Amino acid sequence: MHDIRSVLAQQWRRFASRHRRIAQFLTFYAFSLLVTLLQYLMLTFLPEVVYRLTDWCSIPAQLGHIHLGIVDTYVFDYPVTGDATGGMGYFAAFAFTLFVAQCVNFPMQRNVTFKSHGNVWYQIFWYIIAFVAITVVCSVLMGLYVPVCKRFFPPSVYNVLITVINGGVQMVIYFPVYAIIFPEGKPQTVTEKD
């Protein structure tokens, strides 16, 4: 078994040296799937915990109203549903889940995918800005296409479409942004610049 892992690791290193960006994208994608699984697991139980311990699920969390033709929704749309799946309680569980996921994602993408050794505080600063901006942009986009998908597709197709579209949009945005935030290699010293 050890020999197989060794051979696979050697083949991966060879592939990564020849096709650096493709290898980075595959690593990025694998870590993204892992973080998505973490988010799924947390959102399976966390909203129920918030619902049982607080009354936040009885407070609507509908922010950023959008009204364009048949689209009449919110950027963040968590109305009161009478259970753990709505209101400020669900929004808080969702936001906390996103925060934890990014705390896991940041070091994996920085250290493994992009092998960056830049200033970590600078990178955290830009990572947070990118995360907030991308989250808002994706929420706005969802506010535009979710009502259309709900109107024209049955729920089984609609759920798959929303997942694929949202995941695809995020991957297309995140990968190049991470490549900018996490430049590869060690930072230059004063003597290296001269």
Residue pairs with C-beta under 8 A, 6 or more apart in sequence:
12 23
15 22
15 23
16 23
24 113
24 114
24 179
25 175
27 112
27 113
28 109
28 113
28 171
28 174
28 175
28 178
29 171
31 105
31 108
31 109
31 112
31 113
32 105
32 171
32 174
34 104
34 108
35 101
35 104
35 105
35 108
36 167
38 100
38 101
38 104
39 97
39 98
39 101
42 93
42 96
42 97
42 100
42 101
43 93
43 94
43 97
46 93
46 96
46 97
47 57
47 84
47 85
47 89
47 90
47 93
47 94
48 84
49 93
50 56
50 57
50 84
50 89
50 90
50 92
50 93
51 57
51 83
51 84
51 89
54 89
55 89
56 87
56 88
56 89
56 92
57 80
57 81
57 83
57 84
57 86
57 87
57 88
57 89
57 90
58 80
58 87
58 89
59 80
59 87
59 88
59 89
60 78
60 79
60 80
60 86
60 87
60 88
61 76
61 78
61 79
61 87
61 88
61 90
61 91
62 74
62 76
62 77
62 78
62 79
63 74
63 75
63 76
64 74
64 75
64 76
64 139
64 140
64 143
65 73
65 74
66 72
66 73
66 74
66 75
66 140
66 143
66 144
68 144
70 147
70 148
70 151
71 143
71 144
71 147
71 148
72 147
73 143
73 146
73 147
74 143
75 136
75 139
75 140
75 143
76 91
76 139
77 143
78 86
78 87
78 88
78 90
78 91
78 94
79 86
79 87
80 86
80 87
81 87
81 90
84 90
98 131
98 135
102 127
102 131
106 124
106 127
109 178
109 182
110 116
110 120
110 123
110 182
113 178
113 182
114 178
114 179
114 182
114 183
114 184
115 184
115 185
116 123
116 182
116 183
116 184
116 185
117 185
117 186
117 187
118 182
118 183
118 187
119 187
123 181
123 182
126 181
127 181
130 174
130 177
130 181
134 170
134 173
134 174
134 177
137 173
138 166
138 169
138 170
138 173
141 166
141 169
142 162
142 166
145 162
145 165
146 162
149 158
149 161
149 162
149 165
150 158
153 161
